Amino acid sequence: MEINTTINNGQVIVSLSGSMYVEEAAILREKLIILMESGHKEFIIKLNKVDYIDSSGLGVLVAIQKRALQIKGGVTLVGASGLVKELFELTRLNKVFAMQ
């Protein structure tokens, strides 16, 4: 999995590609927590190039959303499709996140 982060107008844009399993989820979590600790609280996570997310990946996204909400921020998920979109709908996480 590839993780690219850019900052635009105070929003952290995270572009992901590939599959997210336990190892990648842990790396993503570390990167986003470091950004939060340095003052960022609005995250846009692009999922259009992600073909699979396991339960640990979903867990990390939920944990990041929870932390962001605590600091009056949030996470928006963009571009989920196919299996990844289905996963969010099956787990009802599409109700937890702003999804575009």
Secondary structure, DSSP 4 states (H G I P E B T S, - for coil): -EEEEEEETTEEEEEEEEEE-HHHHHHHHHHHHHHHHTT--EEEEEEEEEEEE-HHHHHHHHHHHHHHHHTT-EEEEE---HHHHHHHHHTTGGGTSEE-
